[in-house]
């Protein structure tokens, strides 16, 4: 028998041995503990405290920086909740971080020629102003990241100190950018829906 024929026979024999095993594995079904599954569903549907816990962390304590007072408050809350849930050996594993930062208050208003509030936020570790700060607005016509070039440094030398500097108007989102945003928003909800369907139908 040629080498090719021997190879074909070997493949056929392997398939004859493997097919019954694969078929038996496919027919075997996992024995579910329906009583435990029912208790899990009842706990999730009727006694879930997930949204309350997330609300405290996201709405009350917010997204604090490492070592900030908000983070300490969130850690205290989680430690208390875990003990209420019956967990044992609840403790923190801290590490030296150094100086942290927290925003007490921030306001941004246009006062001339019309008065109205502006929407804005601070970058972490921004220094305080010790009161109100007024200044003119400068609209850049270059990318802020390119200000370090010699040409732009000479162009704006002495013109930005004490001013509120705004970046140039950004280009509208491209179609690809919009698709990426939609995917980013929808994919997590897809996993949530899949998890809900799995839990509801008892498929594990």
C-alpha positions in Angstrom: 0.0 0.0 0.0 1.3 3.4 -0.9 2.1 6.1 1.7 -1.0 8.1 0.6 -3.2 5.0 1.1 -1.8 4.4 4.5 -2.4 8.0 5.5 -6.1 7.8 4.3 -6.6 4.6 6.2 -5.2 6.1 9.4 -7.5 9.1 9.1 -10.5 6.9 8.6 -9.7 4.8 11.6 -9.2 7.9 13.8 -12.6 9.2 12.7 -14.2 5.8 13.4 -12.8 5.9 16.9 -13.5 9.6 17.6 -17.1 9.8 16.3 -18.7 7.5 18.9 -16.8 9.4 21.7 -17.9 12.8 20.4 -21.5 11.6 20.0 -21.6 10.3 23.6 -20.2 13.6 24.9 -22.8 15.5 22.9 -25.7 13.5 24.3 -24.5 13.8 27.9 -26.4 16.5 29.7 -25.3 18.3 32.8 -27.5 17.5 35.9 -28.8 20.9 37.1 -29.7 21.6 40.7 -33.0 23.1 39.9 -33.7 24.0 43.6 -30.5 26.0 43.9 -31.1 27.6 40.5 -34.6 28.7 41.6 -33.2 30.2 44.8 -30.5 32.1 42.8 -33.2 33.5 40.5 -35.4 34.5 43.3 -32.6 36.3 45.1 -31.6 38.1 41.9 -35.1 39.1 40.9 -36.6 39.9 44.3 -33.8 40.8 46.7 -31.0 42.3 44.5 -29.1 45.2 46.0 -26.8 45.7 43.0 -28.4 48.9 41.8 -28.5 50.5 45.3 -24.8 49.7 45.8 -23.8 51.0 42.4 -25.9 54.2 43.1 -24.0 54.9 46.3 -20.6 54.4 44.6 -21.4 56.3 41.4 -23.9 59.0 42.5 -22.8 59.7 46.2 -19.1 59.1 46.2 -18.5 59.6 42.5 -15.3 58.8 40.6 -12.6 60.0 43.1 -8.8 59.9 42.6 -6.7 57.5 44.6 -6.4 58.6 48.2 -9.1 61.3 47.9 -11.8 61.7 50.6 -14.4 60.3 48.2 -12.4 57.1 47.8 -12.1 56.8 51.6 -15.9 57.2 51.9 -16.5 54.6 49.2 -14.1 52.1 50.9 -15.9 52.6 54.2 -19.2 52.0 52.5 -18.1 48.8 50.8 -16.5 47.5 54.0 -19.7 48.0 55.9 -21.9 46.4 53.1 -19.6 43.4 52.9 -19.9 42.8 56.6 -23.7 43.2 56.4 -23.7 40.5 53.6 -22.1 38.1 56.0 -18.6 38.1 54.5 -15.7 37.4 56.9 -12.2 38.7 57.1 -13.2 42.0 55.4 -10.1 44.3 55.5 -8.3 46.8 53.4 -4.9 46.4 51.8 -3.6 50.0 51.7 -0.4 51.3 50.2 1.4 54.6 50.5 0.3 56.9 47.8 1.3 60.4 48.8 -0.7 63.6 48.2 -4.2 63.3 46.7 -6.6 65.8 45.3 -10.3 66.6 45.4 -12.5 69.3 43.9 -14.6 71.3 46.3 -16.4 73.5 43.9 -16.0 74.8 40.3 -18.0 77.5 38.4 -17.5 78.7 34.9 -19.6 81.7 33.6 -19.4 84.1 30.7 -20.0 87.6 31.9 -19.7 89.6 28.7 -21.3 90.5 26.4 -24.0 88.1 27.8 -24.1 86.3 31.2 -24.7 82.6 31.2 -23.1 79.5 32.8 -20.7 77.3 30.8 -20.2 73.6 31.1 -16.7 72.5 32.1 -14.7 70.3 34.4 -11.3 70.3 36.1 -8.3 68.2 35.4 -7.1 66.3 38.4 -4.6 68.1 40.6 -5.6 71.5 39.2 -4.5 74.2 41.7 -7.1 76.3 43.5 -7.8 80.0 42.6 -8.5 81.4 46.0 -11.6 83.2 44.8 -13.0 84.3 41.5 -10.7 84.7 38.5 -11.7 86.9 35.5 -9.9 87.0 32.1 -10.3 87.3 28.4 -10.8 84.3 26.1 -8.3 83.3 23.4 -9.3 80.9 20.7 -6.3 79.0 19.3 -6.0 78.4 15.6 -3.5 75.5 16.1 -3.6 72.2 17.8 -2.8 72.7 21.6 -0.3 69.8 21.5 1.7 71.7 18.9 2.2 74.8 21.0 5.6 73.6 22.0 7.0 74.1 18.5 9.3 77.0 18.0 7.0 78.6 15.5 4.0 78.5 17.7 5.9 79.6 20.8 7.0 82.7 19.0 3.5 83.3 17.7 1.8 83.1 21.1 4.6 84.4 23.3 3.2 86.7 26.0 -0.4 86.4 24.6 -1.8 83.5 26.8 -0.8 84.5 30.3 -3.9 85.1 32.4 -6.2 84.2 29.6 -8.8 81.4 29.2 -7.5 79.4 26.3 -9.9 77.4 24.1 -8.8 74.8 21.5 -9.8 75.3 17.9 -13.1 74.0 16.7 -12.9 70.2 16.2 -14.0 68.5 13.0 -17.3 66.6 13.0 -17.2 63.0 13.8 -16.4 60.8 10.9 -18.6 57.9 10.0 -16.1 55.5 11.4 -15.9 57.4 14.7 -19.7 57.3 15.0 -19.7 53.5 14.4 -17.1 53.1 17.0 -19.1 55.1 19.5 -22.2 53.1 18.8 -20.4 49.8 19.2 -18.8 51.0 22.4 -22.2 51.8 23.8 -24.1 48.8 22.6 -21.7 45.9 23.2 -21.9 46.1 27.1 -25.7 46.1 26.9 -25.5 43.1 24.6 -23.6 41.2 27.3 -26.1 42.3 29.9 -29.0 41.1 27.7 -27.2 37.8 27.1 -26.6 37.3 30.9 -30.2 38.1 31.6 -31.4 35.6 29.0 -29.0 33.0 30.3 -30.2 33.4 33.9 -33.9 33.5 32.9 -33.7 30.3 30.8 -31.4 28.4 33.1 -28.7 27.9 30.5 -25.2 27.5 31.9 
